[in-house]
Amino acid sequence: MVLLCAMVLAAGLRAQADSAQALLFSASYSLPMSASQVLERAREAWSQSFAREPGARLNPANDRPDQLEGSAHFNFRSTTLTGREETMGRVSYRVRISATNGGCEVTIGPFRHTGNRAALRGGTDLGLITAAGPPTHRPPGLSGRTTTTLLGEIRQLARQKGEGLLRNFGALLRSEP
């Protein structure tokens, strides 16, 4: 009985730790090309997918020549909370593209919310967007319920953006030049 209770407790603690993980999306694509050809095709696909997002930048990764690192953001305004101008702002994210012989791996995330700095009371940041669970912290001036609602909206929008961008990028990556 003690062993069973310990296993249940350990599983519960692990689930809590997993819920604080950053929201990430990733995909792998098989391509009949060398790593340099995949990298070139990834740059082309970037220009027609991620590059259309605000603030998009793509650079070679510092640590590995077969990787590209990019960043972009999307603007956020709550549809359920009106009159909260300090919460509208942007959600920024990073993109890592790894090319190998015969394949490409793309990871989007972590996502970070930054509030509207021009608001009368300043911006309210939710910070790191987690994959599940409650917010990592409650910003001053927001109730727990409001923070949870905002986090849910941002997660939903990030999922739509992330999955859509991965679909478009993958289709462009596999298309004939």
N, C-alpha and C positions, 0 to 999 in steps of 0.2 A: 504494500500500500504506500509506504514512504517513497519507494522508487517511482511508482506511478505519479505521485504528486510532484516529485522533483522533475520528472520529464515534462509534465504539463506546465510547470512554472518556467522551465528552461525554454520551452516552445513559445510561451507568452512573452518572455523577455526578448527572444530573438525576433519575434514579429514586431515588437515596439522598435527595436533597433533598425529593422529593415524599413519601417515606415518613415524614418528620418533620412532616408537616402535621397539624394538629389534626383529630380526628374530627368531621365535620359531616354533618348530614342536611338536605336542603331539598326543598321541593315548591312547585309553582305550581298555582293553581286558577283556572279561568275562571268568572266569575260575571257575570250580566247585571244589574249594579248600579253605582251611583256609588261613589266612594271612601268617602264617609261611611257609606253603607249597608253596604259591605263591612266597614268598621271596626266597626260596630255588630254585625254578624253574627259577626265574629271574636271579639268580647268574649263573645258568647253561647256560641260553640263552645269558647272557652277554659274557661268555667265548667264545662263538662261533659267536658272532656278533660284538659288540662294541670293545671287547678286541683285535680284529685283526687290529684295527686302531693304528697308531703310538701314543705312549705316553699314552695309555689307562690305567686308574686306576679306581678301584671301592672300595669305602669305605662305612661303615655304616654312615648314617646321624647323626650329633651330636645332633640334636634337637628331632628326633623321631626314635624309634626302628623299626618302620614298613617302613622305607625308606632307600634307598641306593642312594649315590651320586657318580657320576663318572665324568671323564673328558677324553678328547682325542683331537687329532687335525688331520688335513690333510694338506698336502703340497700344496702350490698354486704357479703356474707360469702362467702368462697371455699368452693366445694364440694369442691375437690380438696386444699386445704391446711387441715388441722385443727390446732388448737393454736397458731394464729398470730392471736391476738386483736388484735394491734396493726395488722393489715392490714384487718380488717373496719372499716367506717366508712361513708362516703357518697360518692357520685359526684354532683357538682353540674353543672348545665348551664344555659345561657342560651337564650332563645327570642326571636327577632326576627320580628315580623309586619309586613309592608309591604302597605298597601292602595293599589290604583290603581283607576281607572275600568275596570271589567270584570275585575278580577282581584285575587288575593291571593298573596303569596309568604311562605313560612314557612321559617325556618332554625333548626335546633336545634344548639347546640354553641357553643363547645368544651366538652368534658367534662373535669372535674378530679376526681381521687381524693384524698380526705383520710382518713387512717387514724384509728383509734380512740384518741382522746386519753386515755381512761380506762384504757387497758391498763397493765399493770405497768411495761413498758419504754417507755411513750409510744406515740404513733401513728406508723405508717410510711406516708408519703405517696408515691404514685407520681406525683402531679402531673398534668400535661397528658396526656390520653390521645390518642395519635397514631392515624392511620388505618391505618397498616401499619408494618412494620419492627420493629426492636428498641426497647426502652424508651429514652427520652431520657437517663435517668440511672438508676443502681442505688442504691436507698436503703441506708443503712448497716444491716447485720444481715441482709440478704437476698442469697442467691446470684443469679447471673445467670439461672440456670434457673428459680428460684422467681419472680423478677421477671417473666420472660417469661411464665410460666404465669399469674400474676395479671393481667398486662396482657391476655392472651388472653381470660381470663374476663370482665374488665371490658368489653373491646371487644364480646364476644358479647352481654352483657347490655345494653350501651348500644345496640347495633343493634336488639335486640328491642324495647327501650323506645322508641327514637327512631322506628323504622318503625311501630310500633303506635300511638304517639301521633299521628303524621302521618296515618295512615289514619283514625283516629277523628276527628281535628280536621277533615279534609277532608270526611268524610261528614256531620258536623254542620254544617259551613259551607255545604254544598250542599243540605241538607235544608230543607224548607219550615218556616217558623216556626210 
